[in-house]
């Protein structure tokens, strides 16, 4: 047996002191727990992923400049309304807008599709050819529509249709016939239906409308926009059920996403913590064979968790989406030291000698505990000087948690054993008197030489995904609504903004960027004005009288009606061929034979949105030349400030693909940074640049952690052979983890990059315990006959259980973190157990008899 090191003896003295003053130690921890619980009550979570990267980096400063100049681009909730019926979508927007405009938790509402300016000038946004065709259509249909506006009843509808057919004008209303037939059939069958008068002739599928809502956040609340979200939910629930049944409604945007994400994270962490405690308890029972020891270990874990949470509350105003997982993280880390401590404590003697027996644990593994804690702390702190501040915060919390867990293991646990003698009795080990474990190690090194290069080759495909949406549940309501925005080229949320100092610069950038193949459109404020206005206004002059007639209800006179107008139109439609005509004829026949309630329901469905059409046409009859000053304030404030003009650039392809996103940003950046004073920002730029920053930070942290761990191991062990036996399996585990990431298709993200410091920290811990115990016992067989491998295995298993439970979370980032951590720790544990003892055998040329 080798002589104990200085670290072993130091830990032994600390344990003896804790045993001698065990009542004082327990009282101190009780007081510390009360203070920590008090501090932890103020802990909150910041779900803004943009803050996880150094806010002083150039791209972050540009993003801040954009958000400061145009705050409505960042802190806005989008209510997305989808429907096959554009009139229904606009009606829902109008009702929601009216309700929310009166709510104190909302500071601004804006919906372009129902804004009076765009309703008035809507026809001027058509091309001259399209407008010419539309003017002719308005002229032909004006008498029919005006007649219905004057008297919106089914009798008038049938009589008007009879007149149109008698005059041979039915062919111009084929689309209206189809829509009428479909609406009648649906309403008579009891399905939600309404005729889209403004959508006659449209056949492009569902329309999508967006209502932009700016919340008034309450930062004293854990959920700052909860009031606004509740107001939106109330407004939606207050919609007329018949109207609501015609649309789909989703709520998204950064505030909504963060609100939902915080709920998801909170639920996920709570579930994971509960599951991990249950699984860990079972593993501890198997490890100890003692309910009392398992309970004592869980108690020590709770003490570590509460103290670490109290430290977190004192050290930081809020946790981020990475560091919030430190609670579950410490379930694994906190147990590590306590398991090793308990498995090396066997205090069976009377009280007067119990302290010395407990302290023997320090003599056996004290140095390994200290060195393992020190290397894990270094691994965590390696992220602190990087620009990845989200991981830096976790680094501080992880380092503090490790030190707290070590302190609990060498003070609280010994004091608890003194106060609770029943947990001091450990399991006896079988006596080995042979030559130990004699296994040929050659094949292990051949396997290592094969597997590591293969893992490096496969691991090259591992990637980092900086898109914050990958952290979220794709099936969450806000994420589904975000997907709707992505699916519509008019509402793609990943847009680049170019800030310029003059209108002329903005026009030049918009023109130049619009010509890029990677760009679908680039527009400035001027682009919201109709083009060729003089020509279009002259064309529109030919329809003004017709528009006025429709709005005023000045239609054609109806002949003396037959006793049954429906029967008359049925006969009239029977004389003309065509699928739309025959469909309408059958629908009118069905209406004719339906009960009165069904007829009334059909009439409501047909005429529900006709007044909206009349109002819109009245506005359009007054359309004239428009200037910048006429544009809605909701548009102007999003594209111009007193000293800035903004150009909005939309990608030509789906920016959720990382390669497409990169090509889009690079193409725009190549144009923008040629000019002085221009600022390029927006979600695509932030995602790309943040990913590059995080990747560089990870490489920096790994290098720092690796070099610092090597230096510390050399300084404390003073034996290059032990250092190699510890580090080589660790490097192999890192390669295997990267290969697993690529093979499983799990990209590294803001949350699961936590595996990188843990591979170093936990891998070194296990290797140190095995290597130092192997050196002390001088033989591998004796090592595997000791408590150390058992402690390493169960410490690893409890860590895997704790981290694996995170995979149960609804939060995508937390779940991927749990899965990657479980994979990484499993690979690290396996490589350490297999190759550290084998390397010790090969590198240690000394031969001695085994020691039990």
N, C-alpha and C positions, 0 to 999 in steps of 0.2 A: 504493500500500500504506500503510495506516494505521500510525501509530507503536504499538509494543507498550505495553501497560498496565503498571502497577506490579506487578500479579499475574503477568503474563507474565515480567517480568524476575526476580521473586523465584523463580519455578519454574525459570527458566533457571539461576540461581545454584545452586539445590539440585541440579540435574542435573549441573552442572559439578563440584560437590563429590563427588557420588556416583561420577562417572567418575574423578576424581583418586584417590579412595580406594576403588576398586572391590573390591579384595581384602578390605579391612576390612568393607565393606558386606556382601559375600557371607558372610563369616565371622559377622558379627553376625546375619544372617538364619538361618544354619545353627544357631547357638546358640538363637535364639528359637524355631525350629521344634522343637528337642528339648524345650525347656521347655513349649511348647504341647502337644506330644503327651503329655507326662507329666501335665499338668493335665487334658487331655481324657479320660483314662482313668476319671475319677470322675464324668463327666457322666451324668445320668439324666433320665428323662421322667416328669412327673407328669400322669396322665391324668384327674385330677379336674377336670372342666370348671367346677365351682362356684367354684373358686379363681381363675378367670380374670376374675372381677368383684370389685371392692373388698370384702373381707370385713368391713369396718366399716360398710357401708351398713345401714340399718335392717332390710331384708328378709333380709340375710345374717345379722345378729345373731339375728333370730327363728329362722332355720333352724338356726343353731348351738345355740340354746337348746333347740329340739326334739330335735336329735341328741344333745345332752348328757343330756337327761332320758330319752330313749328311744333309746339307741344301737342297739338291735336293728332299728330301722326303716331305718337308713341302711346299715350295714356288714353286710348279710346276703345270702347267696347263696340263690337260690331254685332248687330242683330240681323241675321241673314234670313230672308223669307224666300222660300222656293215654292213655285206653283206652276201648273199648266195654264193657269188663268192669270194673265198680267193684271187685270182689273182687281182681282181678289188680292194679289200681292200688294198692289198700291193702296188698296183700302185698308189692309192690315197695317201697312206702314203709317198711313195717316192717323189711324186710331192709336197706335202705340206712340207715335210722335206727340200727339196731343196730350196723352196721359203723362208721359215722362217729362214733357216740357214744364209741367206744373209741380214736379217732384223736387224736393229740397236737396236730394242726394245726387241730382244731375245738374251739370252746369251748361251743357250744350247738346243739342240734338240736330242732326242734319241728314236728310234723305234726298239725294239729287233727283230721283225719279218722280217725286211729288212736289218738288220745288216749283213755285209759280213761274219762275223765269224759263225753266226747261219745258214746262207744260205749254207755255205761251209760244215759245220759239221752236218747239219740237219739230215741226215740218221743215224748218230751215236747215236742219242737220242732214236732211236727205240730199242726195246728189241732184243736180238739175234734172237729169232724166227721170230719176225716181220721183222727184217732186211733180214733174209734169204729169206722170202717170197717176199719182195720188190726187192731183187737182181734178183730173178727168173723172176719177172714181168718185170723188166727193160730189161733183156735179150730178152724176148719174144716180147716186144713192140718196142725195139730199132730200127729195120729196118723201121718199119712203121713211127715212129716219126721222124727219121732222114730224110726220104724221104720228109716229109712235111716241115721240117726246111729248106731243100735245095730249095724247090719251094712251098711256102705257097699260093697255089691257089686252087680254088674249083675243077678244072679239075684234078690236082694232087691228091687231097683228094679222089675223086671218083675212080680214077685209082688205088690208093693205097688200097682203100677198096676192090676193085675188086680182087686185088692180094691176099689180106689177106683171103678173102672168098674162093678164088680158092684153097688156101693152107690149108683150114680148120682151120684157126686161129681166126675166128670171135668170137668163144665162149670166148676167153680171153679178148675180148674188149666189153663185154656186157654193162658195166657201161659207157664206152665211147660212145657206140651207143645211150644209153638213153640220155646222155648229148648233143650229137650232134643233136638228134631229137628235144629235147626241145629248144635248141638254135635256130635251123632253124625255127621252128614253131613260136617262139616269135619274131624273127627278121623280118620274112615275114609278121607277123601281125602288125608290127610297134611298138612293145613293146621293152623297153630297154633290151638288151641281149648281152652276151659275154660268150664264152666257157671258163670254168676254167680248163686249162690244168693241173695245179698242183693239182687240186682238184678231179681228176678222181678217183673214188672209194670211195670218202668221202660221207657220207650220214647222218652226225650228225646235219644238220641244219646250221643256220647262223654262220659265224665266226665273231670274234671281235678282232680288232687290236687297239693298243694304241700308240699314238705319244706323248711323254713327252716333254713339252716345258717349259723352265725356263724363266720367263719374266725379263726385266730390269725395275724395278718400278721407277716412277717419283713421289717422295713424295711431290713435290711442287704442284702437281695436286690433286684436290679433289678425283679423281679416278686414283690412282697410276699406275694401269696396263691397263689403257684405250688404250695406244699406242699399247701394245701387243695384246689386244683383237681386235683392229681395224686391225692389221696386219694379225691376224688369219682369221678374216672375209674376208679380201681382198684375202688371199690365197685360201680360199674355193670358193669364187666367181670366181676366175681365173681358176678353174679347167675346163677341157674340159667337156662340158655339157653331152656328151655321157657317159663319165666315171663317172661323178657325179651322173648320173641317176641310176647307178648300186649300189649305197651305201647310207647309212644313216650316217650322221656325227653329233656328239654332242661334246660340249666343257664343261669341268667341272674341278674339282680340287679347292683347297682352294682359290687361287687368282680369278678364274672365278666366284666362288660362291659368294665371297665377293663383287666383282664388280657388279654382277647382283642384289645382295641383297641391296646394297646401292641405286641403282636405284629404286628398289621396295619400300624400306623404304621412300625415298624422295617423290615418287609419293603418297604413302599411307598417309603420314603425311599431305601433301598438300591437298589431297582430304578430309581427315578427318577434317582438320581445317576449310575448306570451308563449309562442311556440318554442322559441329557443330555450326558455327556462324549463319547459316541460321535457324537452328532449335531453337537455343537459342534465336534468335531475336523474333521468334514467341511466345515462352514461356514468354519472358519478356513483350511483348505486352499484353498477357493474364493476367500476374501478376499485371501489373501497370495500364492497361487501358489507357496508355499514350505513344504516339510515342516518345515524347521528352525524357521522362524518360528512355525508352528502348534504345534510341540512346546514352544518357548520360552514361548508364551502359556499353554499348558496348565500348564507348570511354575509360571509366575507365579500362575495361578489356584489351584493346589494350595497354594502358599505362603500365599496370602490365606485360603484355607479353613481351613488348619491353625491359623494365627494367630488367626482369628476364633473357631474352636472352643475354643482355649485360653482366650481372653478370656471366652467364655460359661461355661466351667467355673469360672473364677475369680470371675465376677460373680454367678452364680446357683447355688443348690443343685440346682435341677432346671429343665428346660425344660417348657413347657406344650404343649398340642396345637396352638397357633398358632405359637409361636416355634421349635418343633422343625423347621419348614420353612426356617429361616434358612440351613441348609447349601445347599439347592438354590437358594434365593433369591440367595445370594452367587455362584453359578455365573454368573448373569446380571449382577449388579452388579459382581462382581470383574472380569469380562471387559471391561466397558464402558471403563474407563480404560486398560486394557492394549491393547485394540484401537486406540483413538485414538492411544495412544503409538506403537505399532509402525507404524501407517500413516503417521505423520508423521516417522518416523526414516528417514533415508537416509544412512548413514555408509559411503561407498565409499572414502574417502581413507585414506592411511597412518595408523598409530596416533598420530602426533604431532598430527594435526588431527582425529582421530576424535571426541574429546570435544566439541569445538566444534560438530561436525555433529550429534551427538546432542542437545546442549543447545539447538539451534535449535528442536527440538520444543517446548521450554518457551516460547520466544519466540513461536511460532506459536499454540499452543493452551493455554498454561499457565493463563491467566486463565479460559478456558472450563472447564478441568478443575477448578480451585479453586471457581469459582462453581457448577458442576454438582454437585460433591461437597457444598458448603455447603447448597444448596437441598434436596438429597436427605436430608442429615442432619436438616435442619429438618423435613422431611415426616415422617420417622420419629419424631423426638423430640416431635412434636405430640401423640402419643398418651400420652406419659409422664405428664402431669398429669391425665389422665382417670381415671375409675373403671373403665375396661376394662383391668385389669392384665395380662390375657393379651396384648393388643396392645401394652401399654406395654413389656412385656419384649421383644417382638419389635422395638419401636422402638429400645430401647437396643442390642440386638444388631445391628440393621440399620445404625444410625448408626455403631457401632464398626466394622462390616464395611466400610462405605463409606470411612471414614477409613483403614482398613488397606489397602483396595484402591488408594486414591489414593497412599498411601505406597509401596506396592509398585511402582506405575506410574512414579513419579518418582525412585525410588532403586534398587530391586532390578532393574528392567528395564534402565535405563542401565548399571548395573554388569555385568549379564549380557551386554549387547551388547559392552562393553569386553573381557570375558573370552572371548566367543564371537563373533568378528568376522563370521562367516558369516551371522548373523541380522541384521546391520546394513544389509544391502542391500535397499532397498525397491523397489517397482514404479515405473517411470517413468510420468508422466502424459502424455497427448497434449497437444501444444501447440495452444492456441486463439488465434487472432489476429483473430477476428471481433468482433462487438459483443456476443457472449454469447448468452444464452438470451432471445430476444425472443418472449414468449408473452403474449397478452392475458389479464389476470387478472380481468376483470370477471365472467366466467361463474362463476369460483370463489367469489366473494363472494355472488352470487345463490344458488348452491348451498348455501353456508354458512347464509344467511338462511332457506333452506327447511328444511334438515336439522336445525338445532339446535332450533327450536320443536317440530318433529315428535318429536324425540328426548325433549324435556322432557315432552311430552304422553304418550308411551308409557312413559317412565321413571317416571312417577308410580305405576305398578303394581309397581315393584320393592319387595321387602319383606325384612325381616330375620327369620330363624327362629332363635329362641333355644333350641329344643329340642335338647339335646346328642345325642339319638339320630340326628339327621339327619347327624351327622358319621360315623356308623358304617355298615358294609356291611349292608344289610337282609337279605342272604342268609347272614350269619354265624350260626353255631349259637346264640349267646347272643341275637341279635336275633330269630331265629325263635321262640325260647322266650319272649322278651318279648312278641312278637305274640300268642302263645297266651294270655298273661295278660291282654292287652288285649281279646281276643275273648270272655272270660268275665266277665260283670258281677260275679261274686263275687271275682274276682282282679285287677280293673283296678288297675295300679300307680300311676296318677296320681291320688292321693287327697290331700285337704287335711286337715290336722290342726289342731284348735283346742285350745289348752292353757288350762285354767281352774284356779282355785285351790280349788274346792270341788266336791263331788259334786252339789250342788244346781245350781250354775252349769252343770256339764256336762250335767245332765239337761235344763235349760232350753234350752241351745244345741242339743242333739240334737233336741229337739221342734220348735224354731223352724226349724232348717235343714232338717229332714226334710220340711217343708211346701213348700219352694221347688221350682218346676218344673224348675230346673236341677240339682236334687239327686235322685239315685236313692235314697240312704239316708244317714242320719246316726246313728251309734251310739256309745255309751259302754260302759263295762265292764258296767253293769247289763243291757244289751241282750243279753248272751250267756247270761243266765239264761232258761229257758223261761218263757213267760207262762201265766197261769191254771193254775198248778201243782196247786193243790188239786183242781180239777175233773178235770184230766188224770190225776193219780195215782189218783183214784177209778175212772176209766175203765180205767186200766191194771190195777187190781186184778182185773178180770174176766178178764185174760189171763195172770196170773202162774202159775197152775197149768199152763196149756198151755205157757208158755215154759220152765218147769222140766222138764216132761215131755220137751220137745224136747231140751233140753240134756243130760238124763240118759239119753235114748234109750229112753224108756218109750212104745213105739208099740203098734199093734194086733197081735194074734196073726195070723200068716200061716197059711192052710190048708195041708194037705199038698200040696207042690208037685208039679206034673206033671213028667214027665221033662224037658221043655223049657219053662221059664217064659217064654221069648221067644215061643214058638209060641202059648202060652196068651194072652198079652197081645195078640198080633197078631189072633187070632180075636176077642178081646173088643173091640178097637178097630174092627174091621171092621163091627161092628153099629151103630156110631154115626157120623152124618154130621158134617161140619165140617172146614174146611181144616187146622186145627191138628192135629186127631185123625188125619186121613189122612196128613199129613206125618210125624207120629211113627210111624205104622204102617209107612210106607215106610222110614223110617230104621231101625226095629228089624229089618225084613226084611233090609236091607243089612248090619246088624251080624251078623245070624244067619248070613249066607253069607260073611262076611269071614274072613280068616285069623286065627289066634290072636294074632299080634303086633298086628294092627289092632284086635282086640277089647280087648286089654290097654291099648292106647293110648286107646281110647274110654273105658274104665273110669276111667283116670286123669284124663281130661279132665272127666268127669262129676262125680267126687267130690273133685277137688283142693281145692276151697275149702269143702266141707261142714263140716270141723272148725272153720273160722273162723266160720261161721254159728252153730254150736253154742256156741262161746265167747261170741260177741256176745249171743246170746239169753239165755245164763246171766247175763251182766252186766245185761241189760235187765230181767230178772225181779227184780232187786234195786233198781231205780230208785225213788228217793223224792224228797222235797222238797229242793231245792238252794238254797244261799245263796252270796253273793259269795265267801266264804272257800273254798268247794268248787271254784271255777273253777280250771282248770289254771294253773300258774305261768307257762307260756308265753303265755297270754292276759293275765294280770294285769300282767306286767311291760311289756306293750305298750300298756297303757291307764291305768296308775296308778303314781305314785311317792308317797313320803310327803307331798309337798307339791303335787303336780300331778295333775290328771285330764285325760285326752285324749279328745276327740271326733273320730271318723274320719268324713269326709264323702266320699261317692262320687259322681262326676258322673253325670248321667242320660244323657248322650250321649258319643260318642267324643271324649275330650280331646286326641287327636292332631291334631284340627282346631283351628287357631289361634283362629278366631272362637268356637268352642264353649268352648275353654279360657278365653278372656278373659271370656266371659259367665258361666261357672261361678265363676271366682275373684271377679269383681266382685260377683256376687250374694251369695256367702258373706261377702265383706269388708264389704258394706253392713250385714250383721247383726252381725258379730263386733266391729267397731270401735265399736259403740255402747256397749260395756261396758268398764269399767276392768279392767285386769289380764289380759285375754284376749290370747292370742298366736295369730296365724294364720300357718301355715307349711306346708311340704310341696312336693313337686315341681311341681305346677301353679303355685303362687305364685312359686316360684323361677324357673321358666321365663318367666313373664310379666314379672315385675319385672326380671329380668336382661336380657330383650330390650329393655325400655324404657331401661334404663341404658346398654346398648351403643349403641342408636340415638342417645341423647343424646351419648354419648362420641364417636361417629363425627362427628356434626355439629360438636361442639366442636373435634375434631382437624382437620377439614377447614378450619374457619374460621381456626384458629390457623396451620395450615400455609400456607394461602393468603395470609393477611396477612403472615406472616413472609417468605414467598418474595417477595411483592411488594416488601416493604421492603428486603430484601437485594438484589434485582435493581436497584431504583432506586439504592441506596447504591453499588453497585459499577459499574453501567453508566452512570448519570447521563444516561440518554437514554430518555425516556418512549416514544419510538417503538419502540425495541428491546423494551422491557418489554411493550408491547401485542402485538408480533409473537410474543412467547414465550408470553404468558398466554392469549390468545384461543384458539389451537388446543388448549391444555391444557384449558380450560373446555369446549370442544366435545367433546373426547375423554371427559371425565367424563360429559357428557350422553349420549353414544353408548353408554358402558359401562352406565349405568343402564338405557337402553332395551334393550340386549342382554340384560341380566339378566331383565328383564320378558318379553321376547320368547321367550327360550330356556327360561323357566320355572325358572331357577336362582336360588333365594333366596339372599340374603347370609346367611352364618352365621359362627360364631366363627372359622372357618378362612379363608374366602375374602374377608373384609373387608380382607385385606392389600392388595387391589387399590387401595384408596383412597389410601394414602400413596404407593404405587408410581406411580399415575397422575401425581401431583404431582411426585414425585422424578425418575422416568425421563423424563416428558414435558418437564419443565423442562430436564433435562440435554440432551436432543436439541435442544430449541429454542435453548438457550444456544449450543451448538456451531454450529448453523446461522446464528443471528443474528450472533454475534460474528465468525464467518468471513466472513459476507456484508458486515459493516461494514468488516472489514480489507481485503477485496478490492474493495469498492465496487460490485460488480456481480453480479447473480444468475447470469449465464452463467458468470462466473469461479468463483463458488461451486460450481456443479455440475461444473466442470472440476477442482476440488481434491479432496484426499483426504477432506475432511470429510463430504460426503454418503455416501460409501462406508463410512466409519467408523460413521456414524449408522445406516445400514441394517444392516450386519453386527452391530453391537452390539445392535440391536433384534432381529435374527433369532436370535442366540445366546441372548438373554434369552427370547424366545418358545419356543425349543427347550428351554431349561432348565426353564421353568415348565410348558410343555405336557407334559413328561414326567411331571409329578406326576399328570396325569389317568390314568396307568396304574395308580395305586395301588389296592389293594383297600380302603383306608380311604376312606370316602365323603367325609369332610371334606377330606382331602388331595387327592382327585381333583377335587372341586368347586373347590378352590383353584387347582389347575393349569389347569383349563378357564377359569375366570374371569380368571386372570392372563394366559393366552395371548390371550384375547379383548381384554382391556384394553390390553395392550402393543401388540397389532396395531393397534387403533384409534388409540392414542396415536401410534405411529410414523407411521401413514398421515396423520393430521391435521397432525402437525408437518411432515412432508416437503412436504405440499401447501400448507398455509396460512402457515407461518412465512416462507418466501421471498416468497410473494405479498404478505403484509402489509408486509414490508420494502420491496418495490418501491413499494407504494402510499404508505406513510408517509414513505419517504425521498425527498424531492424533489430531492436532489442528484443530479447526473449526472456520471459520470466514466468514463473508458475502462477496460476490463477489465484486470485484472492476473493473470497466470498464476501 
